[in-house]
């Protein structure tokens, strides 16, 4: 007999069950189930015995298992796809706080580079979630219909589509783009440019459209538009391309703060430009690092608290209102990257 065969077998450990709690509290398992689900009447003294027994045993209800049994959990799923962007950890933090304040829990689904939201929705629905918030991608009509058939409310936050099957909560990016152009023009900038994210992103398209509507009226020269991704590296690369072809550019609107950070670092430390004296820069989002002294970025602040508040309100599965788009205006935050006249 080898050493492994002589070694004593380890007993498989498992956590306490509702049956264990019921036995210790000297009550029925049905009473324990009602207390843990906070569903149905249980006498005060019985409830106290159950809670004390659960604490003594270290029993914690399995929320996922309960969802599979009851048909709906106490969980809100949040679907994201771009954690490299500094705005979305901030969004997740705000959503988590708001959802937990309701006594609910959050379940995060992060789409990989080769995944779409459509790929994730079947897995999300398996958890019998009480609602879904999609923050960094557009839900297709097929996926939206799948959620509708399952009775799960969906809100697109910071994104929108034309399918008309889900509620949408978004900063008014079009107005924000206008604000950015007006700010640069008021600062005396004559030659403007836009450096943005993906062309097919609704946020990018609306910010660009608002910016150009105002800028095209005031600028005599063509306004360069460079778009690829909402990332620092793209901002750094794009501003090199821009200044090589248009060294006269003196005002840049960046589609988000991450792009603006790349633009600022390259202007200051590689291209030898003074900010804001030579080139003024405006971002979008107002992530926490935008206020750091290293950037001190003038930007359009997304009304995150109001966006989250509206999103959570729309999670009410009992609402019979038709899906709608809810735009909330942003706020111009003036800092040190735009010169004063």
Phi and psi in degrees as a GROMACS rama.xvg file:
@    title "Ramachandran Plot"
@    xaxis  label "Phi"
@    yaxis  label "Psi"
@TYPE xy
-81.8644  174.583  UNK-2
-63.2421  -37.9978  UNK-3
-63.5626  -36.6229  UNK-4
-71.948  -29.5213  UNK-5
-78.6247  -22.6018  UNK-6
-66.0584  140.145  UNK-7
-65.2804  143.762  UNK-8
-74.3528  137.398  UNK-9
-83.4608  135.205  UNK-10
-74.8691  133.924  UNK-11
-66.2133  122.46  UNK-12
-88.1402  140.093  UNK-13
-140.601  153.368  UNK-14
-75.2943  166.288  UNK-15
-64.6488  151.524  UNK-16
-113.117  172.393  UNK-17
-61.2662  -33.0675  UNK-18
-62.8184  -40.6626  UNK-19
-62.9707  -41.7774  UNK-20
-63.4543  -44.0671  UNK-21
-61.3542  -40.4509  UNK-22
-65.3841  -44.5403  UNK-23
-68.2112  -36.7887  UNK-24
-84.135  -9.19862  UNK-25
59.9909  47.8851  UNK-26
-134.065  175.964  UNK-27
-78.6661  155.487  UNK-28
-65.4361  -30.4409  UNK-29
-62.8738  -37.6609  UNK-30
-65.8869  -40.4311  UNK-31
-61.9255  -43.9197  UNK-32
-60.4079  -42.1512  UNK-33
-65.5026  -39.5822  UNK-34
-66.4956  -45.177  UNK-35
-67.2152  -31.8557  UNK-36
-89.3367  -6.35935  UNK-37
51.5541  45.5174  UNK-38
-135.068  107.515  UNK-39
103.232  160.042  UNK-40
-79.9663  135.22  UNK-41
-138.852  131.089  UNK-42
-55.9462  147.882  UNK-43
-57.3202  -46.5766  UNK-44
-66.7654  -34.4767  UNK-45
-67.9406  -43.472  UNK-46
-58.8444  -43.0077  UNK-47
-63.1748  -42.4676  UNK-48
-62.3097  -40.6322  UNK-49
-65.6396  -45.4852  UNK-50
-63.448  -40.169  UNK-51
-66.8158  -39.7465  UNK-52
-65.4168  -41.3018  UNK-53
-63.1885  -42.2163  UNK-54
-64.2676  -42.2433  UNK-55
-63.6895  -38.7108  UNK-56
-85.6106  -13.6955  UNK-57
74.0902  30.568  UNK-58
-79.4563  134.066  UNK-59
-129.733  129.152  UNK-60
-64.9909  144.272  UNK-61
-87.1665  101.018  UNK-62
-63.343  -38.1549  UNK-63
-67.391  -43.0205  UNK-64
-64.1495  -40.1474  UNK-65
-61.3539  -39.3063  UNK-66
-62.5998  -39.0855  UNK-67
-67.2228  -31.5047  UNK-68
-79.4749  -46.7247  UNK-69
-84.554  -16.6824  UNK-70
96.5569  -10.7705  UNK-71
-157.233  134.278  UNK-72
-93.8167  -178.214  UNK-73
-101.102  32.0634  UNK-74
-117.616  136.448  UNK-75
-104.049  125.4  UNK-76
-86.9837  135.432  UNK-77
-116.867  122.869  UNK-78
-107.085  121.021  UNK-79
-127.263  166.988  UNK-80
-149.503  9.61433  UNK-81
-150.082  66.5631  UNK-82
-72.648  -12.5151  UNK-83
-69.1877  -21.8269  UNK-84
-83.1932  126.661  UNK-85
-66.0188  -13.3744  UNK-86
-71.008  -35.3152  UNK-87
-77.29  -32.5942  UNK-88
-59.7297  -34.5709  UNK-89
-66.4817  -41.6992  UNK-90
-61.0369  -46.4138  UNK-91
-61.0069  -41.2695  UNK-92
-62.1165  -43.2149  UNK-93
-68.6315  -41.6617  UNK-94
-63.3127  -43.1998  UNK-95
-59.7635  -46.1732  UNK-96
-61.7918  -43.7743  UNK-97
-68.0352  -40.4144  UNK-98
-68.2865  -42.0146  UNK-99
-69.3751  -29.7293  UNK-100
-62.5652  -25.0089  UNK-101
-83.6963  -1.30038  UNK-102
82.1872  14.5287  UNK-103
-106.16  170.884  UNK-104
-119.479  161.408  UNK-105
-112.369  140.003  UNK-106
-124.665  116.887  UNK-107
-93.8313  131.967  UNK-108
-119.035  120.832  UNK-109
-110.606  114.29  UNK-110
-72.1074  131.557  UNK-111
-74.5642  176.051  UNK-112
-61.857  -28.7602  UNK-113
-102.371  16.21  UNK-114
-117.357  153.239  UNK-115
-115.471  171.475  UNK-116
-61.6266  -37.5145  UNK-117
-57.2488  -35.3013  UNK-118
-66.7223  -32.2375  UNK-119
-87.1338  -28.2651  UNK-120
-56.1223  -43.9369  UNK-121
-57.5901  -39.3281  UNK-122
-68.6497  -39.9711  UNK-123
-59.2052  -45.8115  UNK-124
-66.9743  -23.2831  UNK-125
-63.3747  -24.7756  UNK-126
-85.9045  4.3607  UNK-127
53.4493  45.1164  UNK-128
-68.1452  156.415  UNK-129
-82.8475  -15.1323  UNK-130
-176.015  164.939  UNK-131
-133.151  132.118  UNK-132
-113.723  123.512  UNK-133
-109.146  123.276  UNK-134
-112.579  -27.5279  UNK-135
-125.308  15.8193  UNK-136
-156.706  167.637  UNK-137
-98.4269  134.569  UNK-138
-83.2822  125.372  UNK-139
-71.0777  164.165  UNK-140
-63.4341  -34.7597  UNK-141
-64.2182  -45.828  UNK-142
-66.7935  -38.1085  UNK-143
-63.1218  -41.3812  UNK-144
-65.5541  -34.7486  UNK-145
-62.4466  -42.9671  UNK-146
-67.6431  -40.6158  UNK-147
-61.1741  -42.3039  UNK-148
-65.7205  -27.5206  UNK-149
-86.9002  -3.96004  UNK-150
73.7663  23.1229  UNK-151
-103.858  118.846  UNK-152
-69.1985  142.102  UNK-153
-127.969  136.823  UNK-154
-125.859  128.609  UNK-155
-88.6009  122.078  UNK-156
-112.874  124.765  UNK-157
71.2414  14.3017  UNK-158
-146.162  155.613  UNK-159
-152.593  160.363  UNK-160
-138.06  173.519  UNK-161
-98.5658  13.0138  UNK-162
-70.5683  -29.4006  UNK-163
72.1048  17.7718  UNK-164
-105.829  -4.99794  UNK-165
-137.243  155.796  UNK-166
-72.4018  145.985  UNK-167
-130.957  132.367  UNK-168
-124.635  121.927  UNK-169
-148.414  147.633  UNK-170
-60.7922  147.006  UNK-171
-76.8329  85.3568  UNK-172
-66.3953  -32.4412  UNK-173
-62.9282  -47.645  UNK-174
-65.1804  -38.0599  UNK-175
-60.8688  -39.9302  UNK-176
-61.9374  -39.2324  UNK-177
-63.0233  -43.4244  UNK-178
-59.1818  -40.3046  UNK-179
-63.1433  -45.2363  UNK-180
-63.8334  -45.0732  UNK-181
-61.2013  -37.3491  UNK-182
-66.256  -44.1803  UNK-183
-68.0518  -39.8174  UNK-184
-67.3035  -41.1469  UNK-185
-63.3088  -25.3063  UNK-186
-82.5173  -1.68722  UNK-187
93.1135  9.95834  UNK-188
-70.5088  135.021  UNK-189
-107.355  -29.0678  UNK-190
-123.602  105.332  UNK-191
-104.242  159.261  UNK-192
-147.578  158.53  UNK-193
-123.11  129.041  UNK-194
-120.227  114.533  UNK-195
-131.118  -166.956  UNK-196
-95.798  -146.239  UNK-197
-65.1452  136.818  UNK-198
-62.5635  -33.1219  UNK-199
-88.0012  5.76646  UNK-200
-83.5292  131.453  UNK-201
-62.7635  -38.0849  UNK-202
-63.3145  -45.1033  UNK-203
-64.0137  -46.365  UNK-204
-60.9623  -42.5056  UNK-205
-70.6689  -39.3967  UNK-206
-65.1423  -43.959  UNK-207
-62.4475  -45.0755  UNK-208
-61.6213  -46.596  UNK-209
-62.2742  -42.324  UNK-210
-60.9328  -48.3544  UNK-211
-69.328  -32.0675  UNK-212
-58.2008  -39.6897  UNK-213
-83.98  -44.6937  UNK-214
-65.5534  -37.5984  UNK-215
-65.0259  -24.2349  UNK-216
-75.5253  -34.3872  UNK-217
-99.3258  -21.6062  UNK-218
-98.7972  134.295  UNK-219
-80.415  -33.265  UNK-220
-88.9131  160.892  UNK-221
-60.6851  147.194  UNK-222
-103.3  110.562  UNK-223
-64.0775  141.887  UNK-224
-128.283  119.341  UNK-225
-121.027  123.697  UNK-226
-136.787  136.74  UNK-227
-157.866  -56.5982  UNK-228
-156.02  152.143  UNK-229
-86.8662  70.4399  UNK-230
-140.822  151.819  UNK-231
-55.8523  -48.8307  UNK-232
-61.0195  -36.2859  UNK-233
-67.0399  -39.7302  UNK-234
-59.5575  -43.2185  UNK-235
-64.4825  -42.7121  UNK-236
-68.739  -43.3936  UNK-237
-65.3665  -38.9745  UNK-238
-69.3853  -28.8317  UNK-239
-62.8598  -48.9466  UNK-240
-58.7861  -43.9442  UNK-241
-63.169  -50.4547  UNK-242
-72.0502  -24.2727  UNK-243
-68.7087  -36.9174  UNK-244
-93.7889  -26.1208  UNK-245
-137.193  74.6874  UNK-246
-66.9145  -8.82677  UNK-247
-83.4795  -6.63054  UNK-248
-60.5726  128.015  UNK-249
-125.941  5.85285  UNK-250
-151.663  124.87  UNK-251
-126.215  128.214  UNK-252
-101.324  124.18  UNK-253
-102.562  137.332  UNK-254
-62.375  -21.6014  UNK-255
-158.66  174.665  UNK-256
-68.2811  -34.1883  UNK-257
-61.3327  -43.6769  UNK-258
-61.9349  -43.2381  UNK-259
-61.9401  -37.4505  UNK-260
-61.7677  -43.2533  UNK-261
-63.0851  -40.4127  UNK-262
-63.1326  -47.7973  UNK-263
-62.0208  -45.4069  UNK-264
-62.5525  -40.1253  UNK-265
-71.36  -41.4818  UNK-266
-59.3686  -44.729  UNK-267
-78.6624  -42.7688  UNK-268
-106.05  -13.4489  UNK-269
-119.198  -44.4773  UNK-270
-89.2248  -7.91312  UNK-271
70.53  26.835  UNK-272
-94.7656  145.09  UNK-273
-90.3553  132.813  UNK-274
-117.043  120.869  UNK-275
-102.148  5.13008  UNK-276
-61.1975  -45.6409  UNK-277
-88.9677  -43.156  UNK-278
-137.114  127.026  UNK-279
-96.5951  146.828  UNK-280
-134.097  135.03  UNK-281
-123.522  135.602  UNK-282
-107.582  -163.782  UNK-283
-152.6  132.669  UNK-284
124.454  -47.2936  UNK-285
62.6452  59.3013  UNK-286
-69.1103  160.415  UNK-287
-52.726  -39.8645  UNK-288
-70.5537  -12.2546  UNK-289
-63.7333  -27.7696  UNK-290
-87.5864  -7.92785  UNK-291
-61.8889  147.479  UNK-292
-62.1503  -25.9344  UNK-293
-63.7766  -29.9367  UNK-294
-112.732  -48.8515  UNK-295
47.2927  51.6316  UNK-296
-85.1423  128.476  UNK-297
-72.2444  130.074  UNK-298
-155.618  167.633  UNK-299
-96.8643  117.435  UNK-300
-81.9568  126.302  UNK-301
-73.4871  136.048  UNK-302
-77.9536  71.0424  UNK-303
-59.3482  -42.9098  UNK-304
-59.7484  -45.4306  UNK-305
-68.7294  -37.3246  UNK-306
-61.7823  -45.9082  UNK-307
-67.4748  -43.2078  UNK-308
-57.8654  -45.4079  UNK-309
-68.6211  -39.6356  UNK-310
-60.5246  -46.3435  UNK-311
-64.346  -39.3691  UNK-312
-61.9646  -36.3644  UNK-313
-77.9173  -7.5978  UNK-314
-73.3524  -9.26393  UNK-315
-61.9142  109.585  UNK-316
-69.7655  -13.738  UNK-317
-83.6369  -9.76651  UNK-318
-66.7023  133.516  UNK-319
-104.638  3.1999  UNK-320
-66.2667  145.978  UNK-321
-66.4915  147.442  UNK-322
-57.2679  143.65  UNK-323
-147.492  165.027  UNK-324
-99.4829  127.752  UNK-325
-116.925  104.991  UNK-326
-94.9879  135.126  UNK-327
-123.515  125.289  UNK-328
-63.7284  145.575  UNK-329
-87.2535  -174.314  UNK-330
-134.068  128.941  UNK-331
-72.0885  125.431  UNK-332
-112.399  108.004  UNK-333
-85.121  122.676  UNK-334
-130.462  -141.945  UNK-335
-99.9277  7.92576  UNK-336
-99.5086  5.25627  UNK-337
-123.646  126.915  UNK-338
-72.7858  151.223  UNK-339
-97.4802  144.663  UNK-340
